[in-house]
């Protein structure tokens, strides 16, 4: 495993397991498989409705807590809940602290939520704070009002959409980009790109492994999701080769080809209206 040093000095594994769209049973099994395969980072969220399952997997794994990096995300419906939002999240996970707590969507009173997270950070309940899906103008708003600057922003990022402009902006603050679609949401066309097929043959890797290695060499945190133990293990088998500068430049030519997700006003309004019962999850 390789690591990133966040702008607050916390060391973060460059790769983790994402549990988006996983049922509790699948999230528990996948998290256990990942931990058995040597993963040190598991990512979940209030809205995934599988925090309890991830917590069970961590407990069952027997891996020491200080050897793990656990990320979760607060949903907008709890942005104004204060300490209770953080404490309930920790209770569902069965943990005394999380390594990364992230605001999930740029709607609602996210500035109030950031102040709550800063308080949790100072109390030792959180080791680092982040933003998810925030556009650059709202990232700038949080930075302007924050006493503790975000060390991480998680967004759609893949070779078709490398977030070049956002990286340049975040770089001045030492903020890491995390990719939640590192493989383009499983787009077969991306993995079939000739550059990835050719480099896979050269290095004895799959196109997916080449793409994930490109991410890590870009300094990007990645959280690919899979329920297949073999795929989970393969996704982590990317640290025994490196792409050359020329090969990285070849991949860069794909940037600007395609984006999979658009945060429309309608979608954001829907997120603001969603108020799940997070404690009802299995």
N, C-alpha and C positions, 0 to 999 in steps of 0.2 A: 504494500500500500504506500502511496505517496500522500503528502499532507500539504495543506495551505495554512499559512499563518494569517489570521484575521487581523484587522487594524487595531484590535484591543489586545493582541498577543495570544489569543486562544488558538490552539492547533486543531485543525479540522481535517478529517480524512477527505481526500479529493473526490472519492466515490462513495455512494451509499445506495441503499435500496429505496425506491419510491413505492408507495402503497396506494396511490391514487386509483380509484375505481375498484379496489379489492374489497370483497366481503370480509367480515371479521374472520371467518374460517380460513379464507385464502391468505389474508394478511398475516395471520398467526403462523401458518405453515410456511409462507414465503420468508417471513422474518427469521424463523428458525433455520430455514435452509441457508439464508444469507449469512447468519452468524456462524453456522457450521462451516461455511465456505470461506470464512475469514473476514467478512465485512465487519466494519466497526461503526458504520453510520446507518441508521434507520430513520426514514422520514415519514411522518404521518400528519394528520390535521384534524381539528374538531369536525369539519364537514365531511371528512372521509368516513366518519362513523366507525372507525376501526382502532381508535386509540387504546381501548381496553385490550383488544386482541394483540396489538403490538407490545403492550405492557406484559401480557401473559407470556409472549414469546421471549421477551428479555428475561423474565423471571425463570422460565424453564431452561433457558440456554446455559445457565451457570456461568456466563461470562461476567467478570467483575465490572461493576458499574463504571469505574474510572477508566475502563478500557473501551467504553462505548461513547458514541456521539449521537444523541437523540434529538431530532428536530420535530417540532409540531407548529401548527398555525392556528391563530385565533380567528374565528369567523366574525363578520361585522355585527351580528346580533348580540355579541357579548362585548363589543368595544367599550361600552359605557358601564360595564358591570364592575369595573375596578378589580380589587384583589381577588374577588370571587371567581373571576374568569380564569385567572392563572391557577388558583388553588384547585378549582374543579378539574382543569386540564391535568395537573399533576396527579390528582387523585385517580383519574381514569387510567393514567399510565402506570400508577403505582410507584411513582418516583418522587424523590425529595427535590429534584431539580431537573431541568432540561438544558441541553447544551445550546440549542438555538430555538428561540421563540419568534415567530414571524407573523406579521399582519397579512391576512390572506388576500384581501381585496381592497382596492382604493375607494371604498364607499363608507358612508357612516362617519362617525366621529373618530377618525383614525388618529388624530392628534391627541385626543384624550386617552386612547388606547396606548399610544406610544409612551405617554407619561406613566401609565400604569406599568408598562413593561420596564421602563427605566427604574421604577421603584422596586420591581421584582428582581431586576439585575443587581441593584445595590444590596438587596436582602439575601442574595445568593441563591435565589430560586431559578435563575436563568444565567447562563454564561455568555450569551451573545444574542443580539437582536437583529431581526431582518424584516424585509418587505417582500411581498409577492405580488406580481402583476401590476405594480405601480408604474405609471408612465413617468418620463423624466421630470415633467413639471411638478408632479406630486411628490416625487422623491426629493426634489429641491425644496419643496415646502416642509417636508419632514426634517430635512437636514437643517433648514433655517431655524426651526422651532426646537430642535432636539438638543438636550444637554449631552446625551450619549449618541454619537453618530452611528448609523447602521453599518455593520461590517459586511452585509450580504444582501443582494437583491436577486430574487429568483424569478425568472422570466422564460418565455419561449426562446429557445436558442438551439440551433443546429446548423450544419453547413449551408443549408439554403437560406438561413436567416441568422447570421452570426452576431447580431447586436453590436456592430462595429461602432456606431455613433454613441450608443449608451456606454459601451466599454470605455471610450475615450473620456466621457463625462465622469463616470464613476472612478476612473483611475486616479483623478486628482485627490480623491478622498481615501484611496486604498480599499475601495469596496469591491468585493468579489462578486462576479456573476455566477449564478447557479442556473443550470439548464434543466427545466422540467420536461422538455421534449427533446432529450439529447439525440434520439434516433428518429426525429421527425414523426413522432406518434406512430411508429411502426410502418412508415411509408416504404413500401417495397421498391419504389422508384428511386428513393434516396440510396438505399443499399445496393441497388443495381447500377449506380453511376460507375462508368468505366474506371475512374480514378480509384475508387474503393475496391473494385474487383481486382484491378492490377496490383495495388499495394497489398491486398490480402494475400494474393498468390506469392508476392515477393517475400513477405514476412511470415507466411504460414499461419495467417489469421483470417477470420471471417471479415467481410465488409463492416459488420456492426462493430467488431473489435477495433478496426482501423478508425472508424468514426469516433468511438469513445476515447481512443488514444489521442486523436486530434483535439478533442475537447480538453483533456487534461494538460496537453502541451500548450494550450492557449491560456492555461491558468483558470479554467472553468471548473466549478464544482458540478458533478453530475449525479443524478439520482434515477437511473433507468429502472423501470418497473418490470417485473416478470413474476409469474407464478410457477414457472418451470424450473426446478432445481438445477438442471443442466445448463439452462440459459443464464440463470443467476450466477453460476460458477464461471461460465464463459465470459460474462460481462466484466468480471473482475480480473480476468487473465489478460491484462493489457499492459503490464508494467515491465515486460521483458523485451521490449523493442521500442524504438523511437523513430519518428518520421523526421526526415531531413528538412532543412529550411526550404529547399526547392519543392519538396513534396507538400509541405505546409502551404506554400504559395499556390500550388496546383489546386488544393482544396479550396483556398480562398476565392478562386474564380467562380465557385458555385454560389457565393453570397449574393443575396438579392433575388434569388430564383422564386422562392415560395415562402409564404407565411400561413400557418394553419389556424391561428386563433385571432379573432378581432374582438376587442372589448367594446361592443356597441353600448349605446346608452340604454337600450332595452335590456341587454344582458346584465349590466351593472345595477339597474333598477330591480331586476329579479333577484340578484344577490342580496341587495339591501332588504328585500322583503322576506327572505328566507330566514326562518327562526326554528331550526330543528331542535329536538330535545336530545341533546348530546349524551345525557346520562342514560338514555333508553337503549343505547347501543349494546350489543351482546358482549 
